[in-house]
Amino acid sequence: MIHAVFESEGGTLRTVSVKGHAEFADPGQDIVCAAVSSAVQLTANLITDTFQEKAEILAEENHIKISLKEPERGNASGLLEGLLTHLGFIAEDYPGTMKIKITDHGGGK
């Protein structure tokens, strides 16, 4: 199962961590894993390359984490919100392949 954990502070998304395997099909054939990987990679690239936002990207085997350095600035937090929505649709279309969790650490503006 894929585990996507979004962390926010005061309602502003700051971090997403995506780990695991959907187990919808064999590795290399799994369309759910491919869709999730592509969406997360696109989001990371948009944040760092297109919008030039400050972020730390961790990419390992079956794990990617995007941590925004200045989430209250620019478009980066909105891109994480778009990723959250997109992953939610994938989870609905392929039940039992992904769990999405959102944590809010308080704070705010």
C-alpha positions as CSV (number, residue, x, y, z in Angstrom):
1,M,0.0,0.0,0.0
2,I,1.1,3.5,-0.7
3,H,1.1,5.9,2.3
4,A,0.9,9.6,1.5
5,V,1.3,11.9,4.5
6,F,0.7,15.6,4.1
7,E,1.7,18.0,6.9
8,S,0.4,21.4,7.3
9,E,0.8,24.3,9.7
10,G,-2.1,26.5,10.3
11,G,-3.8,25.1,7.2
12,T,-0.9,25.7,4.9
13,L,0.6,22.5,3.4
14,R,4.4,22.3,4.1
15,T,5.4,18.7,3.5
16,V,4.4,15.5,1.7
17,S,6.0,12.1,2.1
18,V,5.0,9.3,-0.2
19,K,6.2,5.7,0.6
20,G,5.4,2.2,-0.4
21,H,4.0,0.2,-3.3
22,A,0.3,0.1,-4.4
23,E,0.4,-3.7,-5.0
24,F,-2.2,-3.3,-7.8
25,A,0.1,-5.2,-10.1
26,D,3.6,-6.6,-10.3
27,P,6.5,-4.0,-10.0
28,G,7.1,-2.4,-13.3
29,Q,3.5,-3.1,-14.4
30,D,1.7,-1.2,-11.7
31,I,-0.3,1.7,-13.2
32,V,-1.2,3.0,-9.7
33,C,2.5,3.3,-8.7
34,A,3.3,4.8,-12.0
35,A,0.5,7.4,-11.7
36,V,1.5,8.4,-8.1
37,S,5.2,8.5,-9.0
38,S,4.6,10.7,-12.0
39,A,2.3,13.1,-10.1
40,V,4.8,13.5,-7.2
41,Q,7.8,14.0,-9.5
42,L,5.8,16.5,-11.6
43,T,4.9,18.4,-8.4
44,A,8.6,18.4,-7.2
45,N,9.8,19.7,-10.6
46,L,7.2,22.4,-10.8
47,I,8.0,23.6,-7.3
48,T,11.8,23.7,-7.7
49,D,12.4,24.2,-11.5
50,T,9.4,26.1,-12.8
51,F,8.4,28.2,-9.8
52,Q,11.9,28.4,-8.3
53,E,10.5,27.8,-4.8
54,K,12.8,26.7,-2.0
55,A,12.3,23.1,-1.1
56,E,14.1,20.0,0.0
57,I,13.5,16.9,-2.1
58,L,14.4,13.5,-0.8
59,A,14.2,10.7,-3.3
60,E,14.9,7.1,-2.3
61,E,13.7,3.6,-3.3
62,N,9.9,3.6,-2.8
63,H,10.0,7.0,-0.9
64,I,9.9,10.6,-2.0
65,K,9.5,13.6,0.3
66,I,9.0,17.3,-0.6
67,S,9.5,19.8,2.2
68,L,8.8,23.5,1.5
69,K,11.2,26.0,3.0
70,E,8.9,29.0,2.6
71,P,5.4,27.6,2.2
72,E,3.6,30.9,2.8
73,R,5.3,32.4,-0.2
74,G,4.5,31.8,-3.8
75,N,2.7,28.8,-5.4
76,A,4.4,25.8,-3.8
77,S,1.7,25.1,-1.1
78,G,-1.0,25.3,-3.7
79,L,0.9,22.7,-5.8
80,L,0.9,20.4,-2.8
81,E,-2.9,21.0,-2.5
82,G,-3.3,20.0,-6.1
83,L,-1.2,16.9,-5.5
84,L,-3.4,16.0,-2.5
85,T,-6.5,16.3,-4.7
86,H,-5.0,14.3,-7.5
87,L,-3.9,11.5,-5.2
88,G,-7.4,11.5,-3.6
89,F,-8.9,10.8,-7.0
90,I,-6.4,7.9,-7.7
91,A,-7.2,6.4,-4.2
92,E,-10.9,6.6,-5.1
93,D,-10.4,5.0,-8.5
94,Y,-8.2,2.2,-7.1
95,P,-9.5,1.3,-3.6
96,G,-7.1,-0.4,-1.2
97,T,-4.0,0.8,-2.9
98,M,-3.3,4.0,-1.0
99,K,-3.9,5.7,2.3
100,I,-3.7,9.5,2.6
101,K,-3.2,11.2,5.9
102,I,-3.2,15.0,6.6
103,T,-1.7,16.3,9.9
104,D,-2.0,19.9,11.0
105,H,0.6,21.1,13.5
106,G,-1.3,24.3,14.4
107,G,0.3,27.7,14.0
108,G,-1.1,29.9,11.4
109,K,-0.9,33.5,10.3
